[in-house]
Amino acid sequence: MNNKRIYLSSPHMGHMEKLFVNEAFDTNWVAPLGPNVNNFELELAEYVGAKSAAALVSGTSAIHLALKAIDMKKGDRIFCTSLTFAASCNPVMYEDGELVFIDSERDSWNMSPIALEKAFKKSEEEGKLPKAVIVVHLYGQSADMDRIINICNKYNTPIIEDAAESLGATYKGRQTGTIGEYGIYSFNGNKIITTSGGGMLVSKNEKKIEKARFWATQSRDNARHYQHTELGYNYRMSNIVAGIGRGQLRVLDERIAQKKHIFERYFIGFKDIEDIEMMPICEYGEPNYWLSCMTIKEGSKVSPLDIILALEEENIESRPIWKPMHMQPYYEKFDFFTDNNDGISVAEDIFNRGLCLPSDTKMTEEEIDKVINIVKKCFTK
Ligand SMILES: *Cc1c(COP(=O)(O)O)cnc(C)c1O
């Protein structure tokens, strides 16, 4: 096999990353912290329009510190989108919490306000309201925040936005991650921009972001000797990693345009294939198109796995939709609220019929055509 591999979403560097990293080397600011970290925080906060930001080692650690920031305690209940990557809810277990999973809605594949309302009603009956709601913006498209906020406000419950996949996406003109009390971003290897690994916590609450930086550096009290009055973590981003982030931020808009182009190529390419539906795009915002996803119509003779295998045969990477959290062996003991009252849940249905197509911004036009043709062939043969 001599054809070069086509990836789902691989790192794509711009021209400035090395400059910032070299600067760190030249000034021996390899560690600790340093100007790249401070500037990456400022530049990202400015880009998304957040008041303040803390650069961390991962999106997961950012969610963990967001839970600490809302003062989550052992046994507290947290609501979370079910159709997501496990990192959205794993930090709830680090703090010994109790999860309740919320189904998706058809229109956006994101948290269903109907299911959310049901979960709140049940929690109210039980006399145990959630401490926070983790809302995920799946595959780069915002959830319907106004409807979700309306419900959360009725119960005075803060929102943590998991915008790990949606950096740069907007909802009614506002950046995802800046709409709830806290927002998190991830710069893991296959996200729209990457620092090789990293994350960011943002908020309007500057004091809490300051506190998050304190927790992230082992909660060292302001004393010459090493003194700790609180439990700490080693969660801070390094000055080298932040240098990559500063460079990547400068190509984010370009990457979004490239991702959108890929999505539109698929959309047009599959127009005449009845059985294919691309992920719905909602009018309330502009996604970052991180991954181009599709579902196969019910009753089709083709399954997502058929397509994944046909692509793999040609050395092309694709993957299934996230397996919903309420279906995970580790998480199935927790409650789950559905969008509809009959049949299987929307999240499970999307998981059964969907897949993520290669969405790598390094793909050439010919490579996009190749993917389209392989997928089409699955339906026409
Ligand atoms: C990638 C991802 C995370 C975790 O980010 P890391 O930086 O890998 O820790 C969290 N939530 C979602 C939805 C993600 O896709």
The ligand as a MOL file (V3000), in Angstrom:
LIG
                    3D

  0  0  0     0  0            999 V3000
M  V30 BEGIN CTAB
M  V30 COUNTS 15 15 0 0 0
M  V30 BEGIN ATOM
M  V30 1 C -11.0140 16.2270 23.8910 0
M  V30 2 C -12.1790 16.4260 24.7640 0
M  V30 3 C -12.0290 16.6780 26.1450 0
M  V30 4 C -10.7630 16.5210 26.8860 0
M  V30 5 O -9.7210 17.2900 26.5470 0
M  V30 6 P -8.2180 16.7900 26.8580 0
M  V30 7 O -7.4280 17.9960 26.5470 0
M  V30 8 O -7.9510 15.6400 25.9650 0
M  V30 9 O -8.1480 16.4310 28.3030 0
M  V30 10 C -13.1690 16.9370 26.8800 0
M  V30 11 N -14.3830 16.9460 26.3300 0
M  V30 12 C -14.5650 16.7030 25.0240 0
M  V30 13 C -15.9550 16.7460 24.4840 0
M  V30 14 C -13.4820 16.4140 24.2080 0
M  V30 15 O -13.6840 16.1070 22.9190 0
M  V30 END ATOM
M  V30 BEGIN BOND
M  V30 1 1 1 2
M  V30 2 1 2 3
M  V30 3 2 2 14
M  V30 4 1 3 4
M  V30 5 2 3 10
M  V30 6 1 4 5
M  V30 7 1 5 6
M  V30 8 2 6 7
M  V30 9 1 6 8
M  V30 10 1 6 9
M  V30 11 1 10 11
M  V30 12 2 11 12
M  V30 13 1 12 13
M  V30 14 1 12 14
M  V30 15 1 14 15
M  V30 END BOND
M  V30 END CTAB
M  END
